[in-house]
């Protein structure tokens, strides 16, 4: 009848992700970050000239 907050969090999160899925997720985040900040850097460098 009464569920704890931890039970609700476990239900919302779903099953734990595999190590391969976590690696791919972090690799995609890193690649997007490099592309985004690299692009911003190149735009700023282009505007200076």
TANORVEN-V144560 format. One line per field, one symbol per residue. phi: phi as a letter, one per 30 degrees, with the letter a starting at -180 (. if undefined). burial: 1 if it has 9 or more other ideal C-beta (glycine too) atoms within 8 Angstrom, else 0. Layout:
# TANORVEN-V144560
phi=???
burial=???
This chain:
# TANORVEN-V144560
phi=.ccddddddddddiddddddddddddddddddddddddddddddddddc
burial=0000000100000000000001001000000000000000000000000
